[in-house]
Amino acid sequence: MPTFVQILDFIGTFAFAISGIRLASAKRFDWFGAYVVGFVTAIGGGTIRDLLLDVTPGWMTDPIYLICTGLALLWVIFFGKHLIHLHNTFFIFDTIGLALFTVVGVGKSLALGYPFWVAIIMGSITGAAGGVIRDVFINEIPLIFRKEIYAMACVVGGTMYWLCGLAGMQSYGCQVISGISVFITRILAVKYKICLPILSGNDEEGQEKEG
């Protein structure tokens, strides 16, 4: 029987793959191109995390990630018209994947004995890096580099995981609260247009260069 973390990983893979394939379809990619975008979206963050943690990436030992991406492609093919008409489809699936992958990244890092601050970073990489690769593939500015709250939602979720652990909660409770924290943070940030301050350049220097 798969563990709770494995179930979260599979659901997150499916959700992230759909978000990538959905954007690829909007860019009029063919089926293979859309599959590739969906796959790298789903496994990109986890692959970088596993390489940094010096473990074999999960997709190299278990074909379920390839299968999940294939199912996501079929889902978009058969229900694509309905998904296209739903304006918030990409946002919802992307947010679900972000929350679940953050939990998986934090949990795996802690299980390997790394300190909490490394776990929070690994959770953020797991959640956000796949979306960066996806956006580069489809020639968009990655969400993580825009003013929207994206990777910071992962940091919030990772911090909540750690705090729940300090409070003596079981791992299941830490995972649930962490994932909900990421999801709510992202939803509230977009709904109320909450963003981090923008680092502005030197206007005077820019004007001198133009002159």
C-alpha angles and dihedrals in degrees: 000000000000117000123244091256091051090052090051089049092052094047090047090050091052093046095047092045090054091049091052095044091046092056091043090054090052087055089049097245117169120248095269093047091048090050091052092050091048092047097050089045090054100043104024098089094041092049093053090046094050093047090052091047090049096240131122112268111254096236090061092061103032125046091203090097092057089046093049090052090049091051090049090053091051090048091055092044094053099035099026096115092055092046092051091054091051102084095197098045096105092045094051096048092043091051092048091051091046092053097044096045092049089056092048093049095049093044094049093048093050091046089056090054101255120147120261095257091056089047091054091051092047090049090052092048091048091050102039109027096071090055090051091054090046093052092047090051092052093042098248131133104260114253090232090065095049127084093260118108103252117128090029088063087060090051090052091050093047091049091051089051090054094045091050089051090052089051089058098251121155118256091254092058092045090053095049095047092044093052093046090049092055092046095048093044092053094044094049093044092055096039095051096029093241112173141160119261113276117239103233123203129233105284094192092052090049092051091050091053091049090050 
